[in-house]
Amino acid sequence: MIKLTQLLGAMALCIMTGACNKNMLDHVPLNQITDETYWQSSEDAVMFATRMYTFMPQDNFVYYEGMSDNGISNDPTTKRFGNSTQDPTISGKEWNYSPMRQAFSFFEHVDQVPGMEVNLKKRLIAEVKFVLAYRYFMMTTLYGDIPFVNSLIKDPNEADLPKTAKSEIIKNVIQWLDEAAADLPQSYTGADLGRATKGAAMALKVRVCLYNEQFSQAAATARELMAMKTYSLYPNYYNFFQKDGDYSAEDIWSFGYTLSVKQNSLRDILGSQALMNGRNILGPTAELVDDYESKNGYYPFTKDPGYKSTDPFGNRDPRLRGTILCPGDIFPYPFFSNINQYDPFNNAGDRIGGDLGSRTGFSWAKNVDRYDYVRSGTNNWKAFRYAEVLLNYAEAQNELSGPSNEVLASLNQIRTRANMPSVEQTFALNGWAMNQSGLRTFIRHERRIELAGEGLRYFDILRWKIGEQVLQGPIYTVHAPDGIASISTENGHKNKYLKTVVDTRYFNNPKFYVWPIPQSAIDASKGVLVQNPLWK
């Protein structure tokens, strides 16, 4: 049987090339495939439902990191969103109604499949509802009020719809997820690994409710999900984002990649050129690096009695090295056998300002496949994981009632996995007050550190309305005026680098909290679809 990951890879390819046909194996002319001829077997329905997964987050979701204060990108579109110079001509990244059309086409035609087993039909319908819910969630999160397609539109004259309030659409999203969770299994095996599960629908619902400040529903659903005992944290933070963690107990839903069909692009996007054969398209910011605590829990890290200015990246939260390559780091899985130290000051490949070099002096380690160095990767993109559920629960419950033993226990699972002091120890060490406001600040910081490099920080900035504080002003390189002790100065090499401005950001207007509707969509409308008010 063809594995789901192979189907997803082939389908993503055929969507990009326009080469999809009925079963991807037969060479049936596209103009001979109709709704009347397609729905002939259960396999047809499975294939159609499987294709929906190509609308779920894949490796390119990481570009959202470059729109946040965690990352800086060479990609032109990402860069414009990152420094708030976007406009309606480039905002079509997520404006896509193809998933809706395909979903409602599935709902309309699946009943005509002859002899289809009832439970299979229910499961496939639930899988399609999961994807449909995700797509509407993404569009409303970014664009706000949008046209709401809730049936299969057959007459093009009926496709020009006015906007529906975001709040109304979210009600439908939550209903679809509840219905999906009721009909999805808790797990799969074999070729079906990677399909939506009950837990995946619930994890998405938790995120939807949290992002829409429905804290009671978010906390209750997260609590129910945790009580299932299906999920737990992977023992090693760095390894979870490698192939080691694919389909593990922390991996609630991920988009799969295979060497033979479709590899991910994470090496090109994130990887060091010298050590990983990457292209440094998206790099971490120095400010993100500075936000990691010391390993003893001091914040900022410079408060730790063990701090050394010549070793600023040592004695830090272990997640720093599990996420980011810092100057002087020894990378244990180098592509070139004679180069294993990350040195953006001297190395030709990674030198700051070089053609494929780092922009800030840092590069990503997280998510770059250490097992394959041919500008590809076969590790899954982990779109929903258990650590996020724990963080979502902690945030929602704290917003409802402030600190509690349950909230602290959820956070401490994450802290323990990271080999960091407990929340209580960290608060005491830094002299912080354990109240709702103080814990809110801590949870937001913990989200940034735990989820760094996963694209979610941008959405946190939008929903917390902190863009003016964190996406405004210059972006700097590493600042190492005292030198990095682990970098040799032999042969004329330098180990010092003074902080330099590499870009400037301009989040200075409330309109940047919502994306403008693509001008192409407005132009195609007959006056029914209008621009978001802040962008007029």
Sequence and secondary structure as in RCSB ss.txt:
>XXXX:A:sequence
MIKLTQLLGAMALCIMTGACNKNMLDHVPLNQITDETYWQSSEDAVMFATRMYTFMPQDNFVYYEGMSDNGISND
PTTKRFGNSTQDPTISGKEWNYSPMRQAFSFFEHVDQVPGMEVNLKKRLIAEVKFVLAYRYFMMTTLYGDIPFVN
SLIKDPNEADLPKTAKSEIIKNVIQWLDEAAADLPQSYTGADLGRATKGAAMALKVRVCLYNEQFSQAAATAREL
MAMKTYSLYPNYYNFFQKDGDYSAEDIWSFGYTLSVKQNSLRDILGSQALMNGRNILGPTAELVDDYESKNGYYP
FTKDPGYKSTDPFGNRDPRLRGTILCPGDIFPYPFFSNINQYDPFNNAGDRIGGDLGSRTGFSWAKNVDRYDYVR
SGTNNWKAFRYAEVLLNYAEAQNELSGPSNEVLASLNQIRTRANMPSVEQTFALNGWAMNQSGLRTFIRHERRIE
LAGEGLRYFDILRWKIGEQVLQGPIYTVHAPDGIASISTENGHKNKYLKTVVDTRYFNNPKFYVWPIPQSAIDAS
KGVLVQNPLWK
>XXXX:A:secstr
   HHHHHHHHHHHHHHT   SSSSS   GGG  HHHH  SHHHHHHHHHHGGGGS  GGGGGGGGGSTTEEE S
HHHHHHHTT   TTS  SS   HHHHHHHHHHHHGGGSTT  HHHHHHHHHHHHHHHHHHHHHHHHHHSSEE   
S   SGGG    EE HHHHHHHHHHHHHHHHHHS S   GGGTTS  HHHHHHHHHHHHHHTT HHHHHHHHHHH
HHT      S HHHHTSGGGTTSTTEEEEE  BTTTB BSHHHHH  HHHHS   SEEE HHHHHTS BTT  SS
GGGSTT  TTSTTSSB THHHHHEE TT B SS SSTT  B  TTT TTT TTSTTS SSS EE TTS TT  SS
 B S EEEEEHHHHHHHHHHHHHHHH   HHHHHHHHHHHHHTT   HHHHHHHHT   SHHHHHHHHHHHHHHH
TTTSS HHHHHHHHT HHHHSEEEEE   BTT  TTS  GGG    B   EEEEEE  SGGGGS    HHHHHHS
SS S   GGG 
